Amino acid sequence: MKYGLFLLVFLSNSVFANDQEEWNFLLVFPMVWAPSIEGNVSSGQDVVRVDVPFENIWDGLAFGLMGDFYATKGKWLVGARANYLYMKDSTQTKGLNGPITGSVISPGHDITTRMHLSVNDLFFGYEVFSNLELLTGVRHTYS
């Protein structure tokens, strides 16, 4: 994303330098990113189903950030969007004891999960006709 911000500043100083119109800026922050997480975790033959609906994400949310930035000048548009979510959760599994002697067959475990999710966009646009803009850009996704 740091290269995207560099590119944003570079383009604003070089491509649009001779244009007489003023820059207009819009910052959309803070916002709420409301994901749900679903999937499988497997180890050999064992498969554990993972399903974390949005209402459970609040319990494990450690940090979240989302915002948009737009700059327009004349018919040009440059924008960046950043979404980041860090979750962590801990749980304990029960051990398994033998039925006759009560001896430990399998001990309990402490399980900690940490998850980073990020979706970031850098995009550019040009107004071809009134109320018709062509947009292009790049998206970086991380999980």
N, C-alpha and C positions, 0 to 999 in steps of 0.2 A: 504494500500500500504506500510505503514511503516513496517509491519510484513513481507511482501514480500521482501523488501530490506534487512531485518535482515536475512531471510532465504538465500538470495543470498550470503551474506557475509559468513554466517555459512558454506554453502556448499562449497564455494571456499576455505575455510581454512581447512575443515575436509576431505571431500571426495577426493579432488584432491591434498592433501598435499604431498603425496609420489611420484607423477608423476614428471618426470624430464623435461617434456616439458614446454615451457613458455606459460603464458597467453597472449592472443591476445584480445584487446578490440576495440569496435566500438561504437561510440556515433553518433546517427543520430538526429540532432537538429539544428535549428528549422525546423518544418514542418508545413504545413497548413492542418487543418481539415476542410472539406467542407461539413457539413451536411445540409440537408433540413428537415424541421419540418412540420408534417402534422398530423391532428387529430381533435377531437371534444371535446368541453367543454360543459357540460350540467348542468342545475339547474332546477329540476322539469321537466316541459314540454318544456322549452326553450333549444334549442341546437344551439350552435355557432360553425361554422366550422372554424378551424385554419389551415392556409396554409402559411408557411413562406419559400419561396424558398431561395436558397443559396445567390442570389444577394441581398436579403433584410436582411440577417443576418449581413452583414457588417455594416449596419446602426445602429443596436442595440448591436453590439459586445462591451462588456465591458472588457473582458479578455479571452484569449485563449492560450493554451499551448499544444504542442504535441511533443513527442520525443521517441526514441528507444535507448536501451542500450543492447549490446551483449558482452558476454565474452566467449571465446572458449579456450580450453586446450586439446590438443590431439583430441580424438573423442567426447569430451563432449562440450555441448553448454548450456549456461544459459543466459536468456534474460528477459528484462522488457520493457513494452510499456506503456506510459502514455498519455492520451488524456483528456483534460479538457476545457470546454467552459462555459462562464458565459455571459448571455445576459440580457439586460433590455430594456424596451420600455414603453413609456407613450402615452396615447391618451385621448382625451376628446370626450364625446358623447354630442350630441345636446339635449336640453330639448324639451319638447312638450308643446305648448301653446294652449289654447282653441280657437276655430275659431271665436267665437262671442265676448267674453270679453277680450281675449288675456291673461287671467290669466294662471299661470303655472299649467299644469296638471301633468307633470313629469319633474323634474329638470335634467339638464345635470350631467354627472359624470366624474370624473377624474379616469382613470383606469391605473394602473401601473402593468406591468408583469415582473417578474424576473425568470430566468430559469438557472439552473445548469445542465450540461450534462457531464458525465464522463464515459470513458471506459478504463479500465486498465488491462493489462495482465502480468502474470509472467509465464514463460515457461522454459522447460528443454528439451534437446535433446541429442541423442546419434547416432553417425554414425555407422550403422549396416554394410553396405557395402560401397564401394566407391561411392560417389554421392547419397547415400540413407540414410537419417536421419529420425529417429523416434522422434516426438515431442509430448510433453504433457504439460499441465499447467492448470492454473486457470484464469478466467476472472471475473472481478468485474465491474458491470454496475450500474450507478446511474443517475437518472434524476428527 
